[in-house]
Amino acid sequence: MRYMMLMYSRETPEGPSPEEVEHLIRTHGAIMSDAQKKGVLLAVEGLKPTKTATTVRRLEDGVPVLLDGPFAETREQLAGFYILECRDLDEAIEWAKQIPTSCKGQSGCIEIRPVADLPNPPTLV
Amino acid sequence: MSQDPSAAAIEGLIPGETTRIIAALIRIAGSFDLAEDALQEAVTAAVAHWPCSGVPKNPAAWLTAVAQRKLIDYGRRAQTHRNHVDELSRQISQGHGSHEDPTDSPETWYPDDRLRLIFTCCHPALNVEARIALTLRTVGRLTTPEIARAFLIPESTLAQRIVRAKNKILEARIPYEVPSRDRLPERLDGVLAVIYLIFNEGYAATTGEQLVRTDLATDAIRLARMTAELLPDEPEVRGLLALMLLHDARRAARISARGELVPLEEQDRTAWDRAQIRDGLEHLGTAMKKRRPGQYQVQAAIAALHAQAGTSADTNWDEIAALYGELVRLTPTPVVALNHAVAIAMARGADEGLARIDRLHRFRPLATYALYHAARADLLRRLGRRAEAREAYKEALSLTSNRVEQAYIRRRLAAFG
């Protein structure tokens, strides 16, 4: 089953320090190469900070409205994701435990979501 | 354990076996719901056939075989599960399943199916209410109305909880497995916590008229007994079983004829269940031989010292205080620290105990814990500090919604005149 690991971290205005960036690159690098070697890495991306985000929200009248930034003020923001092929939730949890979340020692978390299989995947032409 | 009448009749024939059967069926079906439906149909068939044909030599194997055939029928009806049906038929023809006259086939189940079931129901990815509900329903074989009544919650709420848990197991693919060796201790802690929560809910309900909800305590003991049989090398399982047996042995003495809480030192010790105490002591002894102490064994050892004291005055408080010291080291929670302080008061005098209790006040959870103030009040009373004792009892009274506890505190207050 495919599991998406959503990484939530606390953003700081100044961003991570060079040592933290170094640490993140090293840790994520190790996980990615391990996952790749095992043939379970389906996707992985890191996101730019939420100040670069644009939200499209469709209001009740159906007209899309653009908002500058993330849709809600929360302490932790979506910072990136992995999609991994895992045998079951226990295996996914083991991966999630390795993924770093903290920036500047602040809290963060990984949300594990099973990817839904579409009953009839649309065929791409 | 009561269920619907036909299931209860079956349970009467083969006590404890329905858990074994459902555990095997869930493994085969890969679904809690299909397994329950199949078992239900098998029970219905048994109720129809056994009165005429006689009870088969191995009723459990008979039920399992019939239920497995039902599972194949379900699979055939749902064409999308073609491959699964083939796999099922293969498994069954290879002897994991039934034959026409399944009189003696212990191989029908894998030995650890019930363990798989327990660990799955207590999986840490399920919230704790869901774990409790699912464990009682599926492992304990209680009905949804029974569980709802025991927890004083609406049946629909409880039913939703169970449905949600089963869906998550299926959708997020929580494995139907016994955890690997390296993860077993951590996961076992979770299982024992669920069983102990069930026991405590039964033993001392936090709300309501009735202090002891008999059935849940008995169910928890049954679950622990089964887990101890399945994991004989894990001393903490037996430690928990011993702890619950020893506590529960005092049940009859714990509530007076008027429904009032009777504190340990005032209990009629002749009303304690001696056979159950012996059973508890035996399990504790077996556990301690493994020389791997843990919080449940230590708590059981404390309960054992109480159970063995002929009178309250004969209690070995020095030993109990030392064990609580060990327990504080293993599980440093405010409530354990409170019990340690009370034990020290009994062993070395109310003065020293009160000094310790007063130091604990900085733990916020204790400041709103009724029994903290009740314990403090008891010590103040023993020291003759009546006005302060009265204030502390009043504080305790304002913090509990349990009517039996309230009645006990009121009685203490009344003693001041």
Interface residues (C-beta under 8 A of the other chain):
Chain A: M1 R87 D88 L89 D90 I93 I112 P114
Chain B: H123 A125 E171 A172 R173 I174 P175 E177 P179
